[in-house]
Amino acid sequence: MTNARFLTMGACVALSACVAAAAVAQQPVKGEAVLAAAQVTATVTKIDQKTREVTLKAEDGKEYSFVADAAVRNLAQVQQGDVVTATYTEALAYEVKKGGKTDAAAVVAGAAAPAGAKPAGVVGGKVTATVAITAIDAAVPSVTFKGPAGNIRTVKVKDPAKLTGVSVGDTVELTYAEALAIKVEKAAKK
C-alpha cells in the first residue's frame, strides 16, 4: 500500500470521530461542532543512520535536529532531500440533552507504514464526557457544569441564543477528537 493511500485510510479512521461529531451537530438538536487543521512540511537536510540523528529544514528556513526513537520504523528508507509532512487535526462537538448522567470515555488508535516503506503514521484519540448543567447566567452569558469527577467549571457562551431551551439539570455531551498524521516522501523532481 502506498504511503498516500495508507495515510488517507489512517486519517479517515482517526478522524471518523470528527465527522461523526459534525454529523451530530447537523441533526435537529442543541449542539455544534468546530474543526481545525494545520499542516507543516520540512526537508531532510542531514541524516545519520547509525546515530539516528535527523536534521529538518522548515519552510521558514529554520533547522531542527533530533534523534529518531527506535520506535520510528523504516528510518533506513529516509534520505537527504526527502520531504516530511505533518498534519494535525482537532474537533470539538457538543450536544445538549434533557436529563442524563455524567460520564466519560476515551479511545486512542494508531497505525504505521508497513516495513520497507517510507516512514508514515497516524495516531488519533477521542474523549467523550457528559457533564451536568448546574447553573446558567444569562446576563454574562455563562453556563456552569459539573463533570463526572465532580469538578465544577464555568464557561462563557459565545452565542446567547444557544441558551434558549437549555435548563439547569440538562446534560451536555462533549466530544473532543484529535489526530496527527506524519509521512515522508521523496522530493518532487524539478
Stockholm file with secondary structure:
# STOCKHOLM 1.0

chainA/1-190         MTNARFLTMGACVALSACVAAAAVAQQPVKGEAVLAAAQVTATVTKIDQKTREVTLKAEDGKEYSFVADAAVRNLAQVQQGDVVTATYTEALAYEVKKGGKTDAAAVVAGAAAPAGAKPAGVVGGKVTATVAITAIDAAVPSVTFKGPAGNIRTVKVKDPAKLTGVSVGDTVELTYAEALAIKVEKAAKK
#=GR chainA/1-190 SS CCHHHHHHHHHHHHHHHHHHHHHHHHSSSEEEEEEEEEEEEEEEEEEETTTTEEEEEETTSCEEEEECCTTCTTGGGCCTTCEEEEEEEEEEEEEEESSCCCEEEEEEEEEECCTTSCCEEEEEEEEEEEEEEEEEETTTTEEEEECTTSCEEEEECSCGGGGTTCCTTCEEEEEEEEEEEEEEECCCCC
#=GC SS_cons         CCHHHHHHHHHHHHHHHHHHHHHHHHSSSEEEEEEEEEEEEEEEEEEETTTTEEEEEETTSCEEEEECCTTCTTGGGCCTTCEEEEEEEEEEEEEEESSCCCEEEEEEEEEECCTTSCCEEEEEEEEEEEEEEEEEETTTTEEEEECTTSCEEEEECSCGGGGTTCCTTCEEEEEEEEEEEEEEECCCCC
//
